[in-house]
Amino acid sequence: MSEVRNELKYLSSHEWARVEEDGTVTIGITDHAQDSLGDVVYVETPDVGSTVSAGEEAGVVESVKAASDIYSLVSGEVIAVNEALEDAPETVNESPYDDGWFFKVKPTDLSELEKALDAEGYQAVCEED
């Protein structure tokens, strides 16, 4: 069974979001997603300084099996990307919630996260897969 963390918010498309102490939001893909994808070989993140919109494509993750779009859970400005994934995309497989995060957003409206799934709701989505 995949790990699902209670403190995170989720999309049914298998992205997670964590609100940091400074009010920024870190986004990545879930343990379930990385397990389903298999060995991650490439990650494309949005550019720092670009704007992302909640529910819209913000990047791509590619594995030996498939390529999947990555969606943002909040709208706002991208303030950081995980540059380590450029040289070590397998970090997503090894640590999807910690070292394998994709990008950080300074949100324009944090209440957008209220539309996201909680851990229990996301677990139900995984069980349907």
N, C-alpha and C positions, 0 to 999 in steps of 0.2 A: 504494500500500500504506500502511495506517495505521501510525502510530508506536506501538511497544510498548516500554516502558522496562524494562530488566532489574531495576532496584532495587525495582520495585513488585510488589504482589500483586494478583490479579484475581479477579473472579467471572465466570462464564459469562454473566451478565446484563449485563456490560460496565461494572462499577464497578471502580475501582482504589483501593488503599490504600498509603500511605507512612508508615512508622514514623519519627517525628521524633526528634531527639537527646534530647528531654526525655521520650520514651516515649509521647507522644500519637500518635494516628493521624489523618492527613488523608485524606479520602475525596472522590472525584469520579467523573466518568464518563470513559471512554476516548476516545481520538481516533477509534477505529472507531465508537463510539456516537454521538458528536457529528456525524460525517460521515453516518451512516445517518439520523439524525434530521433533518438539514438545519438551517435557521436556528432557533436556540433563542430563544424569545420570553418564557419564564417559567420560573423555578425556585422551587420550594417546599422549604425546608430545615426540619429539625426545630428546635424552640425550644432556645435555650441553657438548660441546666439539666435538660432532659428526658433520659430514658434510652432508648437504642436497643439492639436485640438483633441479634446476628449472624444474617444471612440473612433478616432481616425488613425490611419497608418502612420507610423513614425519610424519604422525601421524594418529590417529583415533578419531572420536567423536561418542559416542553412545547415543541414546535416547531411550525412551520407545517404539518408533516405528521402529527404524532402526539403523544400524551402517554405517558410511561413512568414507572413507579415506580422509585425509587432505593432500593437495599438497602445496609445497613451490612455491612461485613466483620467487625466486632467488636462486642461488647456493651460498654456503658459509658455514661458521662455525656457529653452534648454540651457542649463547653466553648467553642466558637466556631462561627460561621457566616460565610460569605462575603457580607457585606452589600452588597458592590459589585455582586453579581449582581441585586439588586433593581432597580437603575437601568440596568444594562448586562448583561442575560442573554447577549448575543452574545459575551461574554468566554469563555464555555464553548466556542464554536466557534473562537475565535482562539487560546486557550491552555488546552486541557483539563487539562494536567498541572501547570501553574504558577499563573497568575492565575485560572483558572476552577475551582478547587477548590470543593466544596460545604460541607463541615462538618468539624470536628475533634472527636475523641472521646478522653476519658481512659478507656482500656480497663480492664475488670475482669479480663480474661484474655487476654493478648497471644498465647497459644498458639493461640487460635481462628484466627489467620492461617495456621497450618500447613495448614488445610483448603483454603485458597485456592489458585488456580492461580499458577504462576510464569509468566514472560514466554513461555517456549516453549509451555507448556500453553495459555495464552490465545491465542497466535498460531494454534494449531491450531483453536481454537474459531472464530476470525475467518475462517479459510480455509473452514470448513464453511458459514458464512453465505451 
